Amino acid sequence: MQVVTLPYKHTLDVDLPSEIRPEMVTISAKKGDRLDIVADAWHKENDCHYEWQIRFPPHDIDMSSVHAKVTEGHLTIDVQRRRSTR
């Protein structure tokens, strides 16, 4: 996973295994400015489970702004930073 921090947002990039489809990815906002990302591929020849946890500095992000997309096995998550922390 790669995290790029800009003055106005954080961008997280993850290359997903080929068996992971977009509907198999769950992103949850957690208490304490944390994102949990889970990718599960069940019912395959070999079941697989991937999990990432990202913690941001306190009060740095706007959780309501989380935007994610999966394109050709690549997950990108954008999270806007709060103005007071820029």
PAZA-830282 format. One record per residue (C-alpha): residue number from 0; y, x, z. Coordinates in Angstrom, 3 decimals, m for minus. Each point is the difference from the previous one (the first is absolute). Example, Ala and Ser with C-alpha at 12.3 -4.5 7.8 and 13.67 -1.06 7.14 Angstrom:
BEGIN
<site num="0" v="m4.500" u="12.300" w="7.800"/>
<site num="1" v="3.440" u="1.370" w="m0.660"/>
//
This chain:
BEGIN
<site num="0" v="0.000" u="0.000" w="0.000"/>
<site num="1" v="3.450" u="1.208" w="m0.867"/>
<site num="2" v="3.140" u="m1.263" w="1.762"/>
<site num="3" v="3.428" u="0.500" w="m1.538"/>
<site num="4" v="3.051" u="m0.774" w="2.125"/>
<site num="5" v="3.315" u="m0.781" w="m1.629"/>
<site num="6" v="3.225" u="m1.062" w="1.730"/>
<site num="7" v="m0.707" u="m3.671" w="m0.784"/>
<site num="8" v="m3.819" u="m0.285" w="m0.030"/>
<site num="9" v="m3.395" u="1.534" w="0.657"/>
<site num="10" v="m2.565" u="0.023" w="m2.806"/>
<site num="11" v="m3.695" u="0.454" w="0.707"/>
<site num="12" v="m2.396" u="0.889" w="m2.816"/>
<site num="13" v="m3.775" u="m0.153" w="0.288"/>
<site num="14" v="m2.603" u="0.652" w="m2.668"/>
<site num="15" v="m2.713" u="m2.576" w="0.593"/>
<site num="16" v="m3.674" u="0.518" w="m0.819"/>
<site num="17" v="m1.033" u="m1.653" w="m3.273"/>
<site num="18" v="m2.048" u="m2.708" w="1.740"/>
<site num="19" v="3.066" u="m1.336" w="1.870"/>
<site num="20" v="1.744" u="m2.936" w="m1.705"/>
<site num="21" v="3.403" u="m1.373" w="1.089"/>
<site num="22" v="m1.521" u="m2.990" w="1.807"/>
<site num="23" v="m1.996" u="2.409" w="2.176"/>
<site num="24" v="3.145" u="1.542" w="1.542"/>
<site num="25" v="1.632" u="m1.401" w="3.147"/>
<site num="26" v="3.345" u="1.213" w="1.340"/>
<site num="27" v="1.050" u="m1.071" w="3.490"/>
<site num="28" v="3.280" u="0.530" w="1.801"/>
<site num="29" v="m0.667" u="0.997" w="3.598"/>
<site num="30" v="2.071" u="0.225" w="3.141"/>
<site num="31" v="1.850" u="3.273" w="0.397"/>
<site num="32" v="1.054" u="0.525" w="m3.639"/>
<site num="33" v="m3.536" u="0.592" w="m1.235"/>
<site num="34" v="m1.793" u="m1.014" w="m3.186"/>
<site num="35" v="m3.775" u="m0.273" w="m0.164"/>
<site num="36" v="m1.620" u="0.192" w="m3.425"/>
<site num="37" v="m3.655" u="m0.917" w="m0.404"/>
<site num="38" v="m2.076" u="0.061" w="m3.176"/>
<site num="39" v="m3.552" u="m1.321" w="0.070"/>
<site num="40" v="m2.582" u="m0.209" w="m2.748"/>
<site num="41" v="m2.963" u="m1.984" w="1.242"/>
<site num="42" v="m2.874" u="m1.354" w="m2.037"/>
<site num="43" v="m0.175" u="3.174" w="m2.005"/>
<site num="44" v="m2.918" u="2.361" w="m0.276"/>
<site num="45" v="1.784" u="2.171" w="2.549"/>
<site num="46" v="2.356" u="m1.900" w="2.307"/>
<site num="47" v="3.215" u="1.841" w="0.767"/>
<site num="48" v="2.880" u="m0.339" w="2.443"/>
<site num="49" v="3.320" u="1.867" w="m0.089"/>
<site num="50" v="2.758" u="m0.233" w="2.571"/>
<site num="51" v="3.452" u="1.529" w="0.380"/>
<site num="52" v="2.586" u="m0.419" w="2.742"/>
<site num="53" v="3.612" u="0.943" w="m0.569"/>
<site num="54" v="2.495" u="0.236" w="2.864"/>
<site num="55" v="3.692" u="0.066" w="m0.716"/>
<site num="56" v="2.767" u="1.130" w="2.365"/>
<site num="57" v="1.021" u="m2.772" w="2.407"/>
<site num="58" v="2.342" u="m2.586" w="m1.554"/>
<site num="59" v="0.011" u="1.880" w="m3.329"/>
<site num="60" v="m1.529" u="m2.624" w="m2.291"/>
<site num="61" v="0.457" u="m3.620" w="m0.969"/>
<site num="62" v="m3.520" u="m1.467" w="0.205"/>
<site num="63" v="1.070" u="m3.068" w="m1.965"/>
<site num="64" v="0.651" u="2.231" w="m3.019"/>
<site num="65" v="m3.516" u="1.391" w="m0.459"/>
<site num="66" v="m0.994" u="m0.166" w="m3.676"/>
<site num="67" v="m3.350" u="1.194" w="m1.308"/>
<site num="68" v="m1.598" u="0.227" w="m3.425"/>
<site num="69" v="m3.247" u="1.358" w="m1.381"/>
<site num="70" v="0.027" u="1.409" w="m3.509"/>
<site num="71" v="m3.054" u="1.633" w="m1.565"/>
<site num="72" v="m1.471" u="1.106" w="3.331"/>
<site num="73" v="3.304" u="1.123" w="1.456"/>
<site num="74" v="1.575" u="m1.781" w="3.024"/>
<site num="75" v="3.761" u="0.252" w="0.449"/>
<site num="76" v="1.733" u="m1.423" w="3.080"/>
<site num="77" v="3.790" u="m0.116" w="0.317"/>
<site num="78" v="1.619" u="m0.623" w="3.391"/>
<site num="79" v="3.776" u="m0.320" w="0.285"/>
<site num="80" v="1.728" u="1.960" w="2.742"/>
<site num="81" v="2.435" u="m1.705" w="2.331"/>
<site num="82" v="3.627" u="0.779" w="m0.681"/>
<site num="83" v="0.661" u="1.242" w="3.538"/>
<site num="84" v="m2.532" u="2.841" w="m0.428"/>
<site num="85" v="1.166" u="1.341" w="m3.344"/>
//
